[in-house]
Amino acid sequence: MDLPIGYLFNGLNDDQLKKIAAVAKEISMKNGQQICREGEEAKDLYILKTGAIELITKVENDVELPISVLRNPGDIFGSGVLIAPYTYNLTARCTETGTLLFIEGPALQKLMMDDRELGYIIMTNLAEQFLIRLKESRQEIKMHFNTLLRAYR
Amino acid sequence: MDLPIGYLFNGLNDDQLKKIAAVAKEISMKNGQQICREGEEAKDLYILKTGAIELITKVENDVELPISVLRNPGDIFGSGVLIAPYTYNLTARCTETGTLLFIEGPALQKLMMDDRELGYIIMTNLAEQFLIRLKESRQEIKMHFNTLLRAYR
C-alpha cells in the first residue's frame, strides 16, 4: 500500500510508516458524495490520495460554512477518531472524484498503544495541527471584532 | 512539591506525577503582573496554584480581547512550550495575587523523551484541549456568521 504522507505522519520512521500502511484500506469516492458527517461517531481516519474534499460545518437553517478544501495527497480528515469525544468535527464531501485511504479507529489506536513513540509523534502532530487551526479561528474572530470596533468608533 | 492536577496531567500515574513535581518550581505573582506575552518565545509551562490569571490577545490598536480567566488550582497556561513554533499563544496577566508553579521547557521535554508513555498522555491531553478551544472558536465564528445572515435576509 502506497501511503501518501500528510502532517499526521511526519517524523515517523520507515518501519512505523509500514505498520500504518498495513492497516490502511483504499476506497473510491465520487463528486458530491458525503464521506463523513459532523457530530457523528468517528469510526475512521481518512487520507486523501487523489481528487478533492471540501470540509464544511453547518450553521443556522442548514446553511453551510466552508472551512477548507483538501487537494494534496496525504491530506487528512476524520482526525476526531484519534481523540475524545471521538466524533467527526466537520462534514467532508467529495468535490472531485478520486481515491481515499481509510484506517479504522481501533486499528490505529492499537498501533499507538503498542508503539508509544508512534503514538507520541502522531499526537504531537495532531496537537500542532489543532493549534494552527485554533490560531486561524482566533484570527477570524479578531477580524470580526475589529470590524465591530470600527463601526462603533 | 504539591502538584495540582490540571487537564494536561490527567491519566498520568503516581510515579509520572512525581517526576513532574520534581522539576516544578514555585513563584509568587502580584495582581497586574504580566507573566508571559503572546508571540514571544515560550520558555516555561505554568500551573496555577492560587490566585487568578486572565488570558488575553491583542487586536488592533492595542485593544485587548479577553479569552478566558483561570481560577482553578491546576489550570495550565504557556502550553506553547510543548509544541512548534514554541511561542506563547496568549498573553497572561495576574488578576488576583497568588502562586504559580512553572516548569522549564527543556526539563519537560526531557521527561517526555525519556518516558514516551508520559509524552503520549500529555500530548493527547494537549490535543484534546486544543480541540475543545477550536470548537469554541468555531462556535463564535458561527455566531458572527448567523448575525450577518439575519442582517441580510
Interface residues (C-beta under 8 A of the other chain):
Chain A: T57 V59 E60 V63 L65 G80 L82 I83 A84 N89 M112 R116 E117 G119 Y120 M123 T124 L126 A127 E128 F130 L131 R133 L134 K135 S137 R138 E140 I141 K142 H144 F145 N146 L149
Chain B: T57 V59 E60 V63 L65 L82 I83 A84 N89 M112 R116 E117 G119 Y120 M123 T124 L126 A127 E128 F130 L131 R133 L134 K135 S137 R138 E140 I141 K142 H144 F145 N146 L149
